Amino acid sequence: MPKTEKFIKIILSILLLTCLFDMPYGYYQLIRFLGMVGFGILAYNHYKKNETWFVVWLASAILINPILKIYLGRELWNILDVVWALLLIISLFVNPKKSLK
C-alpha cells in the first residue's frame, strides 16, 4: 500500500472521529469536501485491484459529497463517521486480495 494511501486513511479517520464533537457547521462542510476527495482517491486506487474496497470507497464518496447533500440527521451521521473510521483503520491492516490478472 502506498504511503499516500495510508496517509489519507489515517487523516480521514481522525477527521471523521472529530465530527463526534460539537463543531461549527463549516467544519462539517470541510469534512464533506475532504471526505469526498479522500474516498474518491481511495476508490480510484482500488479500481480493478480490489472490487470490494472500490465499491465501499466509491459509495462513501457519493454519500459524503457536498454537492448533492444527503440529510441523515446528526445521530446517523455520527454512526457513519465511526463506521467509516473503523473501515479506514481496518483497511490499513487487511491484506488486499491479489488481482487475478
C-alpha positions in Angstrom: 0.0 0.0 0.0 1.4 3.4 -1.0 2.3 5.8 1.7 -0.1 8.4 0.3 -3.0 5.9 0.7 -2.0 5.2 4.3 -1.8 8.9 5.0 -5.2 9.6 3.5 -6.8 6.8 5.6 -5.2 8.0 8.8 -6.1 11.6 8.3 -9.7 10.8 7.2 -10.1 8.6 10.3 -9.0 11.4 12.6 -11.2 14.0 10.8 -14.3 11.7 10.9 -13.9 10.9 14.6 -13.6 14.6 15.4 -17.1 15.1 13.9 -18.4 13.4 17.0 -17.7 16.6 18.9 -19.8 19.7 18.7 -18.0 21.6 15.9 -19.0 24.7 13.8 -21.1 23.9 10.7 -18.2 25.0 8.4 -16.1 22.1 9.8 -18.7 19.6 8.7 -18.8 21.2 5.2 -15.0 20.9 5.1 -15.2 17.3 6.1 -17.7 16.6 3.4 -15.4 18.0 0.7 -12.2 16.3 2.1 -14.1 13.1 2.6 -15.4 13.1 -1.0 -11.9 13.8 -2.3 -10.2 11.2 0.0 -12.7 8.5 -0.6 -12.6 9.2 -4.3 -8.8 8.8 -4.4 -9.1 5.6 -2.4 -11.8 4.3 -4.9 -9.6 5.2 -7.8 -6.6 3.4 -6.2 -8.7 0.2 -5.7 -10.3 0.3 -9.2 -9.5 -3.1 -10.8 -7.4 -4.1 -7.8 -10.0 -4.9 -5.2 -13.6 -4.7 -6.2 -15.0 -4.8 -2.6 -13.0 -1.8 -1.3 -13.6 0.0 -4.6 -17.4 -0.2 -4.1 -17.1 0.8 -0.4 -14.9 3.8 -1.1 -17.0 4.9 -4.1 -20.3 4.6 -2.2 -18.7 6.6 0.7 -17.6 9.3 -1.7 -21.1 9.6 -3.1 -22.7 9.6 0.3 -20.5 12.3 1.8 -20.3 14.6 -1.2 -21.0 18.3 -0.5 -22.7 19.0 -3.8 -25.8 16.8 -3.6 -26.2 16.6 0.1 -28.0 13.7 1.8 -29.6 14.7 5.0 -29.5 11.8 7.5 -29.6 13.6 10.9 -26.9 14.1 13.4 -27.1 10.7 15.1 -27.0 8.7 11.8 -24.0 10.8 10.6 -22.2 10.1 13.9 -22.7 6.4 13.4 -21.5 6.6 9.8 -18.4 8.6 10.9 -17.5 5.9 13.4 -18.1 3.1 10.8 -16.0 4.9 8.2 -13.2 5.5 10.7 -13.2 1.8 11.6 -13.3 0.7 8.0 -10.4 3.0 7.2 -8.3 1.7 10.1 -9.2 -1.9 9.3 -8.2 -1.5 5.7 -4.8 -0.4 6.8 -4.1 -3.8 8.3 -6.0 -6.1 5.9 -4.1 -7.5 3.0 -5.8 -6.6 -0.2 -6.8 -9.5 -2.5 -4.3 -10.2 -5.2 -5.5 -9.4 -8.7 -6.4 -12.4 -10.7 -4.8 -11.0 -13.8 
